[in-house]
Amino acid sequence: MIQNILNKVVGAKYISILRTVPNAVAWGTVGGVALIHFTDWRLFLDYVPYIKGKFKNDE
């Protein structure tokens, strides 16, 4: 029933696109974590407010 209403309002093409969004978010998250892991992680963590203060005297 909900599928029929969505087909009338949005269309089947856009419903199929919306179904791929969670998959794209998951791969984007995996890619972001991999980027931080394989690059200078401290460069990224300096923008996290809680962690930023921990490394001020470390240099």
OpenMM code with the backbone's topology and positions (N, CA, C; nanometers):
from openmm import Vec3, app, unit

residues = "MET ILE GLN ASN ILE LEU ASN LYS VAL VAL GLY ALA LYS TYR ILE SER ILE LEU ARG THR VAL PRO ASN ALA VAL ALA TRP GLY THR VAL GLY GLY VAL ALA LEU ILE HIS PHE THR ASP TRP ARG LEU PHE LEU ASP TYR VAL PRO TYR ILE LYS GLY LYS PHE LYS ASN ASP GLU".split()
positions = [
    Vec3(0.0816, -0.1186, 0.0000),
    Vec3(0.0000, 0.0000, 0.0000),
    Vec3(0.0866, 0.1258, 0.0000),
    Vec3(0.1850, 0.1290, 0.0876),
    Vec3(0.2743, 0.2454, 0.0934),
    Vec3(0.3555, 0.2560, -0.0351),
    Vec3(0.3935, 0.1414, -0.0896),
    Vec3(0.4693, 0.1407, -0.2152),
    Vec3(0.3886, 0.2044, -0.3284),
    Vec3(0.2590, 0.1762, -0.3343),
    Vec3(0.1741, 0.2346, -0.4384),
    Vec3(0.1615, 0.3850, -0.4224),
    Vec3(0.1492, 0.4304, -0.2995),
    Vec3(0.1383, 0.5747, -0.2741),
    Vec3(0.2687, 0.6439, -0.3128),
    Vec3(0.3815, 0.5850, -0.2764),
    Vec3(0.5104, 0.6437, -0.3126),
    Vec3(0.5316, 0.6456, -0.4632),
    Vec3(0.4874, 0.5415, -0.5307),
    Vec3(0.5009, 0.5383, -0.6763),
    Vec3(0.4212, 0.6498, -0.7413),
    Vec3(0.3047, 0.6817, -0.6873),
    Vec3(0.2230, 0.7879, -0.7443),
    Vec3(0.2815, 0.9252, -0.7159),
    Vec3(0.3373, 0.9436, -0.5968),
    Vec3(0.3880, 1.0748, -0.5565),
    Vec3(0.5285, 1.0994, -0.6102),
    Vec3(0.6182, 1.0053, -0.5889),
    Vec3(0.7587, 1.0259, -0.6199),
    Vec3(0.7976, 0.9630, -0.7529),
    Vec3(0.7630, 0.8413, -0.7733),
    Vec3(0.8008, 0.7705, -0.8947),
    Vec3(0.8995, 0.6599, -0.8647),
    Vec3(0.8963, 0.5562, -0.9457),
    Vec3(0.9796, 0.4379, -0.9217),
    Vec3(1.1279, 0.4683, -0.9364),
    Vec3(1.1617, 0.5578, -1.0268),
    Vec3(1.3028, 0.5917, -1.0493),
    Vec3(1.3649, 0.6509, -0.9236),
    Vec3(1.2945, 0.7449, -0.8611),
    Vec3(1.3485, 0.8107, -0.7429),
    Vec3(1.3450, 0.7214, -0.6199),
    Vec3(1.2526, 0.6295, -0.6158),
    Vec3(1.2505, 0.5334, -0.5051),
    Vec3(1.3733, 0.4435, -0.5128),
    Vec3(1.4097, 0.3991, -0.6323),
    Vec3(1.5289, 0.3149, -0.6459),
    Vec3(1.6553, 0.3928, -0.6113),
    Vec3(1.6580, 0.5218, -0.6416),
    Vec3(1.7730, 0.6050, -0.6043),
    Vec3(1.7805, 0.6192, -0.4524),
    Vec3(1.6657, 0.6401, -0.3891),
    Vec3(1.6646, 0.6556, -0.2434),
    Vec3(1.7038, 0.5274, -0.1716),
    Vec3(1.6812, 0.4135, -0.2338),
    Vec3(1.7208, 0.2875, -0.1708),
    Vec3(1.8726, 0.2701, -0.1706),
    Vec3(1.9436, 0.3380, -0.2580),
    Vec3(2.0892, 0.3252, -0.2618),
    Vec3(2.1583, 0.4211, -0.1650),
    Vec3(2.0849, 0.5149, -0.1068),
    Vec3(2.1457, 0.6140, -0.0171),
    Vec3(2.2106, 0.5497, 0.1052),
    Vec3(2.1441, 0.4581, 0.1778),
    Vec3(2.2121, 0.3974, 0.2935),
    Vec3(2.3408, 0.3244, 0.2548),
    Vec3(2.3421, 0.2619, 0.1387),
    Vec3(2.4624, 0.1942, 0.0931),
    Vec3(2.5742, 0.2949, 0.0663),
    Vec3(2.5402, 0.4072, 0.0064),
    Vec3(2.6401, 0.5109, -0.0211),
    Vec3(2.6919, 0.5720, 0.1086),
    Vec3(2.6056, 0.5890, 0.2070),
    Vec3(2.6483, 0.6428, 0.3360),
    Vec3(2.7443, 0.5452, 0.4046),
    Vec3(2.7141, 0.4173, 0.3969),
    Vec3(2.8021, 0.3167, 0.4587),
    Vec3(2.9396, 0.3169, 0.3926),
    Vec3(2.9441, 0.3196, 0.2597),
    Vec3(3.0733, 0.3204, 0.1911),
    Vec3(3.1476, 0.4514, 0.2137),
    Vec3(3.0750, 0.5610, 0.2257),
    Vec3(3.1393, 0.6883, 0.2553),
    Vec3(3.2025, 0.6879, 0.3933),
    Vec3(3.1339, 0.6269, 0.4887),
    Vec3(3.1888, 0.6161, 0.6238),
    Vec3(3.3136, 0.5283, 0.6244),
    Vec3(3.3084, 0.4171, 0.5552),
    Vec3(3.4250, 0.3286, 0.5469),
    Vec3(3.5410, 0.4009, 0.4800),
    Vec3(3.5130, 0.4758, 0.3753),
    Vec3(3.6180, 0.5510, 0.3071),
    Vec3(3.6773, 0.6591, 0.3950),
    Vec3(3.5928, 0.7269, 0.4731),
    Vec3(3.6432, 0.8296, 0.5636),
    Vec3(3.7317, 0.7732, 0.6730),
    Vec3(3.6901, 0.6617, 0.7289),
    Vec3(3.7726, 0.5970, 0.8323),
    Vec3(3.9039, 0.5486, 0.7726),
    Vec3(3.8998, 0.4943, 0.6522),
    Vec3(4.0233, 0.4495, 0.5866),
    Vec3(4.1155, 0.5669, 0.5572),
    Vec3(4.0585, 0.6798, 0.5153),
    Vec3(4.1392, 0.7994, 0.4895),
    Vec3(4.2104, 0.8462, 0.6156),
    Vec3(4.1386, 0.8504, 0.7260),
    Vec3(4.1994, 0.8916, 0.8529),
    Vec3(4.3036, 0.7897, 0.8977),
    Vec3(4.2768, 0.6618, 0.8757),
    Vec3(4.3691, 0.5575, 0.9201),
    Vec3(4.5004, 0.5602, 0.8417),
    Vec3(4.4933, 0.5808, 0.7133),
    Vec3(4.6123, 0.5726, 0.6304),
    Vec3(4.6835, 0.7059, 0.6095),
    Vec3(4.6289, 0.8139, 0.6631),
    Vec3(4.6959, 0.9431, 0.6550),
    Vec3(4.7322, 0.9872, 0.7958),
    Vec3(4.7707, 1.1113, 0.8092),
    Vec3(4.8077, 1.1650, 0.9403),
    Vec3(4.6815, 1.1835, 1.0240),
    Vec3(4.6514, 1.0867, 1.1100),
    Vec3(4.5279, 1.0883, 1.1879),
    Vec3(4.5208, 1.2084, 1.2795),
    Vec3(4.6356, 1.2577, 1.3250),
    Vec3(4.6354, 1.3714, 1.4162),
    Vec3(4.5875, 1.4984, 1.3457),
    Vec3(4.6130, 1.5111, 1.2182),
    Vec3(4.5651, 1.6241, 1.1403),
    Vec3(4.4127, 1.6316, 1.1451),
    Vec3(4.3462, 1.5182, 1.1389),
    Vec3(4.2002, 1.5155, 1.1452),
    Vec3(4.1500, 1.5324, 1.2880),
    Vec3(4.2182, 1.4703, 1.3835),
    Vec3(4.1709, 1.4746, 1.5215),
    Vec3(4.1954, 1.6095, 1.5881),
    Vec3(4.2772, 1.6954, 1.5308),
    Vec3(4.2941, 1.8290, 1.5858),
    Vec3(4.1663, 1.9114, 1.5754),
    Vec3(4.0737, 1.8711, 1.4892),
    Vec3(3.9466, 1.9421, 1.4757),
    Vec3(3.8389, 1.8905, 1.5699),
    Vec3(3.8663, 1.7823, 1.6428),
    Vec3(3.7719, 1.7303, 1.7419),
    Vec3(3.8003, 1.8023, 1.8733),
    Vec3(3.7048, 1.8771, 1.9266),
    Vec3(3.7334, 1.9633, 2.0425),
    Vec3(3.7868, 1.8890, 2.1648),
    Vec3(3.7324, 1.7736, 2.1983),
    Vec3(3.7754, 1.7032, 2.3188),
    Vec3(3.9172, 1.6496, 2.3044),
    Vec3(3.9508, 1.5991, 2.1881),
    Vec3(4.0817, 1.5384, 2.1668),
    Vec3(4.1879, 1.6452, 2.1404),
    Vec3(4.1487, 1.7601, 2.0892),
    Vec3(4.2431, 1.8654, 2.0532),
    Vec3(4.3297, 1.9081, 2.1716),
    Vec3(4.2717, 1.9182, 2.2895),
    Vec3(4.3451, 1.9611, 2.4067),
    Vec3(4.4438, 1.8587, 2.4591),
    Vec3(4.4266, 1.7343, 2.4243),
    Vec3(4.5142, 1.6286, 2.4761),
    Vec3(4.6539, 1.6345, 2.4171),
    Vec3(4.6699, 1.6891, 2.2958),
    Vec3(4.7973, 1.6812, 2.2269),
    Vec3(4.8697, 1.8156, 2.2188),
    Vec3(4.8304, 1.9143, 2.2973),
    Vec3(4.8940, 2.0460, 2.2858),
    Vec3(5.0408, 2.0431, 2.3301),
    Vec3(5.0737, 1.9724, 2.4354),
    Vec3(5.2104, 1.9685, 2.4863),
    Vec3(5.2899, 1.8499, 2.4317),
    Vec3(5.2326, 1.7764, 2.3401),
    Vec3(5.2958, 1.6561, 2.2880),
    Vec3(5.4070, 1.6882, 2.1886),
    Vec3(5.4055, 1.8055, 2.1275),
    Vec3(5.5044, 1.8384, 2.0258),
    Vec3(5.6302, 1.8720, 2.0903),
] * unit.nanometer
topology = app.Topology()
chain = topology.addChain("A")
for resn in residues:
    res = topology.addResidue(resn, chain)
    for name in ("N", "CA", "C"):
        topology.addAtom(name, app.Element.getBySymbol(name[0]), res)
